[in-house]
């Protein structure tokens, strides 16, 4: 609130006033203990019957639970759309799929879906609320389960590694757009390093 006193609408307006297009980085996990405690059925649950806490992703939404989706997920993306944000990165999708849903396949089967279908139900709801003109980056990693919903997948790690960017060239512009995800902005962040090249090195043609 201190960083963005105008909220999401104020942030979007400030970006546009500065001549830029606003973008949003959002996670797909939940950490609010009160909500989780009051509505455990809104989240994917492990064999112990409790909301399953996955590495990096905390608890994951049960996308087959309409009440959960209509309370937590759809209004969030409706607000993003209303604020006029044309680019949305939905992070930790890999952890939602592989570290949560794949570890709770019995739970998914009991709710009539596979992990991939649960994943696509969540991402599909985001697409429905954001609309076809919003650019969605599914993060992180190349996830075939995102095909047809996301516009791009994050292909690289933190920084610009040539190997991670080049190995998916055959996908680019065919399945989706490859997206390296971010840039480093000075002076707050340390620059990404590329091999042993420094600004004092001379390039020999």
N, C-alpha and C positions, 0 to 999 in steps of 0.2 A: 504494500500500500504506500510506503514511503517512496519507493522507486517509481511507482506508476500511480500517482494520486488521482489521475483522471480515469483510472480503470482501463479496460480494454478499448473502449470507444475513444478515450483521450489519447491512448497510445497510437491507435490507428490514425487519428486526425493529425497528431504531431508528425508522424512519418510522412503522410501525404503533404502536409504543409512544408516539409523540408525537401520535397521533390522525390521522395522514395515511395515504394510500395511496401505496406506493412506485411510482415510474416509472423507466424506464431509457432512456437515449439511447445508441444504439449505431450504429456505422458498418458498412458492408458491404464495406470494402476491407481490404487486407492490406499490411503494411510490414515484416514480419519477414524480413530478408534471408536468414537461414539456411533458413527454411522455403521461401521462394521459390527459392533456389538449389538446394536438395535435391529439390524437387518442382515443376519448371517446368510439368509437364503438368497440374498442378492449377489453372492459371490461364489466362485468355484470352491467346493469344499473337498478336503482330503478324506482319507479313510477314517480319520478320527471324527469326522462330522464337522470340523471347524474350518473356517475360511483358510485356504491353503496359501501360505506365504512363500512365494518363489524368490530366488536370488534376483536382485536388481529390480524386481517388479512388484514386490509386496503382494497384496491380494488382487486377483483378477476378477473382473465382472463376469457374471453368468449371463451371457448374451441371449440365452433363451428365456430369461426372466423379464417379461415385458414391463413389470413395475419398476425394476431396476434400471432398465434402459430408458424408460420414460421419465425417470426421476433424476438419474445421474448423467446419462450419456447424451441423449438427444437434446436436452435443453442447453448443454454445454456447447455443442456444435451449432445449434441454432443461434446462440449468442455470438459465436465467432463469425457466422455468416452475416448476421445483422450488423456487426461492427464493420463490415466491408473489408475483411482480410482475405486476399486472394491466394495466399500460399500458406499451407498448414503442414507442419511436420508432426506426425504422430509417432512418438518414440516408444521404444521398448516392446514393439510388436513381436520381435523375435523371442523375447523372454516370456511374453504372454503365451505364445504358441508352444515353444519348446520346453521351457522351464516350469510352466504351470499346466497347460492343457495336456501336454504329452505325458505328464506325470500323474494325471488324473483321468485316464481314458475310461475307467469304469464309471466315473461320474458323468462324463460326456455321453456314454452309451445309455445310461439311465435316463438322460434327458433327450434322447433321440437324435443325437448328433455325433459326428466325429470331431476331433480337435480342430481339423481344418475348417469344418462347417461352422463351429463356434467362432473361430477366428474371423471368418468371412462375414458372419452375421454382425459382429461388432464393427468391423471395418466398413461393411456395407451400410450400416446405420449412419456412420460418420459421413459417408459419401452422400447418402440421401439428404441429410440435413445441410451439408455444405453446398450441395448442388453440383452440376456437371462442370461449371466454369471455375471452381476452386481447384487449384493445383495441390494434390495430396502427395506428400513424400512419406512412404512407409519406411520406418527405420527400426532396427538397423539390419543390414545384410540383404542379400537377394533372396526374397521369399516367394516361391512360385504361388503360394496361397493368396498373394496380393494381386495376381494377374486379373485384369479387367476391372479392378476397383481403384487401385492407386495409379497415379500418373508416373511415379518414379520410385525407385528404391535406393537407399543409401548404399553405395558400393565400397566406400573406403572407411578407414579408421580415422582417428583424430590426426589430422595432417593430410598431406597430399602424397600418398605412396604410389608411385607409378605402377607397381605390380597389381595392387588392388583395383586401380582404375582401368588398367588395360585388359585384365582377364575377363571382363564382362562386355567387351566391345561388341561382340556379336549380338548382344541383347538390345543394345542402344538403338532407339528409334523403331524397333520392331515389336518387342514385348512391352517396353516402357522406356523412359529416359533414364540413363545412368546419372546419378547425382552424387557428387563428392560431399555434399551436405553442408559445408561451412567454409568460412574464411577466417583468417586470423587478423584481428584489428589492433594496431599499435596505438598508444604505447602500453596498454594494459596487459596484453598477452604476449608471451614469448613467441617469437616467430617459429614456424615449422622449419625443420632442417631438411635439406635435400642432399644426401651424400656428404661429401666433404667440401662442397662448394661454398665459398664465402664471397662477400661483396668485393673483396680485394683481389680475388682470383681473376686472371685474365683468360678470356676464351679465345682459343686458337682455332681459326677456321680450317 
